[in-house]
Amino acid sequence: MTSVHDAAVRRAELASGLAKVQERIRAACMAAGRAREDVQLIVVTKFFPGADIEMLCELGVTDIGENRDQEASAKIAALPPEVRQRLQVHFIGQMQTNKARSVATYADTVHSIDRDKLVIALERAAAAAGRDIGALVQVNLDAIAGADAIAGAGDAAGPARGGIPLDGVAELANIVAAAPHLRLRGLMGVAPLGVDPGEVFAQLAIASRDLRSDHPGATWISAGMSADLESAVANGATHLRVGSAILGSRPLLG
């Protein structure tokens, strides 16, 4: 059981991390000539306990991100009702179609739509749950960076992050927009490690502009994490997904 002292120490850690990230976002918005209120912070709480979410909520956090259904479903269900009611839950990880029914019970927005089968599964699940769910089409920024850039980055490039190629975005977005229980919010992308995030985020911004010509309400650009949030803000990101800079290194599992 966590002692009162340990809880106070952890709350202070979270408050400090949150304040530092908020200042980074403020400075990035100022540098980009953007209003701070145009950028929403999503605190990524994957691998961290529900107690951290409750503390973050007390500190004013309104949006959290999770990426593994098995972990997220149990964690969100265990939150006190008053905490859950104050939070928007974003599912930001790659999702199997057989997880759609579970995800639809707690996620307010899914950021990782990358294929039509997932749209169909999530629409059915949302209908069964009696909910409307926000949906973002994930763009494959690895493809934008190019095979040569990824190869040149070596091990630093990390694994492929998923998503659909640029030339498939419009068609998939139309499928999402036609789903009665899904609300097309915009685009999401993850910059490959080892490449200039500004270059791929700029292309994501262009894709967002093109999408809005057909879907004016799809204004979200979900991009930027702890290491590259400044580049994301400079290139029009509206939602930042930040975890380690606020919560620290992920706890050891096992």
N, C-alpha and C positions, 0 to 999 in steps of 0.2 A: 504494500500500500504506500502511496506517495505521501510523505509528510507535509505539514503545512509549510515548513521551511523550504523543502524541495520544490513545492508548487510555487512559492514566491520567487525563488531563483529562476525557475523556468519562465514564469510570467515576465520577469525582468529581461530575460534573454530574448523572448519573442518581441517585447516592446522595443528593445534596442534595434533588433534586426528590421522590424517593421518601419521604425522611424528612419533608418538609414536608406531603406529602399524607397520610401515615400519621398525623401529628399532627392534621391537620384532621379526619380520620375519627374519631380518638380523642375529640377535643373535641366533635364532632357527636353521637357515641354518648353521651357523658356528659350533654350537654344534653338528649338525648331519653330518658334513663333506660334506655339499651340497653347490652347487653354488647358490647364491641368484637369478640369472636369471632363474633358473629352477623352481621357484615358482611364480605363477601369483596371484596377489591380485584381487579379485572381491569385490567391495564395494557394500554392500546390501543396496539399497535405498528405499526399501518398506516403505510405510507410510510417506516418506519425499517428499517435493515438488520438482518440476523440477528445481527451482532456486538453490537448493543444488546440483543437478546433474551438472548444468552449472558451479558452483564454483569448484566442484571436478574436472571437465574436465580442468578448468584453472590451477588447482594444479597438473595436470599430470596424473590423473586417466584415464585409457583407458577401463576398464571393470566394468560394474555395474550389479547388480542382482535384479530381481523383482520376486514376487511370487503370485500376484493376477492380473489376466488378466484385470478386469474392471478398476483397478487403473493404471496398467502399460500401457495399450493400449493408454489411453488418455494422460498420462504423456509423453510417448515417442513421440507421434504424435505432441505434443506441443513444443518439443525442437527445437531450431533454427537448420536449416539444417547443419550448420558448426559444431555444437556440435554433432549431431547425427552421422555425417560421421566419427567422431573421436572415437566413442564408439562401443564396443562390448556389446550387451545386452544379458544377461543370464537369462532365465526363470528357477527358482530354486524351485518353489512350486509345490505341488500336482496339477495335471491338469485333468479336466474333458474332455472327448472326444469332447463335444460340444463347447469347447473353442479353439480347435486346429486351426480352420480357422483364428480366430483373432490372436492367438499367433504367427502363422506362418508369419504374416505380419510384425512383428517387432523383434522377438527373433532371434538372431544369433545362439544360442545354447540352447537346453532344457536339463536340468540336471536330470529330474525326470521321465524318462521312466520306467514304472514298469509293463506293461501288453501289450499283443499283440494288443488289440483293440486300444490302444493309438498310437502304431506305425502306424497302418493302417490309423487312422484319421489324424495323423500329416503328413504322407507321402502324402495323398491326398491333404491336405491343402498346403503343401510346393509346390507340383506340380502346384496347382491352382495359387499360388502366384508367380510362376516362380523363386523359391529360393531353394538353398541347405542349409540345417539346420544341425548344429552339434547336436549330441544326445548322452547322457550318460544313461546307465542303472543304476537305483537307487537300491542299495542293502539294504535290511532290516537289519540294525544293531541291532535293538531290538532283533531279533531272534538270532543273534550271541551272544549277551550279555546273553541271556537265561532268561527264565521266572522267575527263582528264584531270579536273580539279579535285574530284573525290579521290582518284587514284594517287594523285600527287600528295594528298594529305596523309596517306598511309594509314597506320592504325589510329591516328588522331581523328580521322573522319568518323569513326564510330559506325554503328549499324544503320541501315536504311531506316528512315523514319515513317515510311508509309505515305499514302496520298495518291491522288490521281494526277496524271500529266496535264499540263495547261490546256492542251487541245481537247480534253474531255470535260473541262470544268463546266462549260455552258450547258451541255446536255444533262449532266448529273444535277446541276442546279435546277434545271427545269423540272426534273423528276421530283426533287425535294419540294419545290414550290407547289407542285400539283398534289402533294400528299395532304389530306385534310387535317391531320393532327400534328403536322410538322410545320415549323415556321422558319423559313430560310433567313438566316441572320447575316451570312457573309462567308468569308474564307478564313481558313487557318493554315499556318505553315510552321515548320520547324527548320531552322537553318542548320545545314550540315556542319559538323565540327571540322575545323581546319580550313574553312573558306571564309571570305569576307562576307559577314552577314548582311552588310548594307547592300551588296549587289543582288542577293536573292530577295531581300525584303523589298527592294525597289521594284523588282519584277512582280512580286505579290501585290504591291500597290497598284500596278498597271492592270493586273488581272481583276482586282477589286473594282477599279474604275469601269472596266469593260462589263463586269457583272452588273453593276448598278445601272447601266444603260437599259438593261432588260428587266432588272428587279431593283427598283429604286430604294426599297426598304432594306436591302441586304448590305448594310453599311459597316458591319463588323469586319475588322481585320485582326484576327487573333495571332499574334506573333511576338516573339521576344521572351527571353527567360533571364535567369540571374546574370548570365555572362554577356548578354547582347541586347538588353532592354533599351539602351540608348539608341542603338542602330534602328531598332524597331520603331521607337517613337519618332525618330527622324524621318522614317519612311511611312508614316501614317497609321501605325498600329493603334487600334482602339482598345484592345484588351491584351494585357501582359500576363503571362503565366509564370509566376516567380515562386520558387520553393526554397532552395538551399540558402539563399541570401537572407532569408527571414528565419527559417526553422533550423538552419545548421545542417551538418552532414547527416545523411539518413542513418537511423539507428541500425545496429547490427541485427540481422534476422537469424532466428534459429532457436 
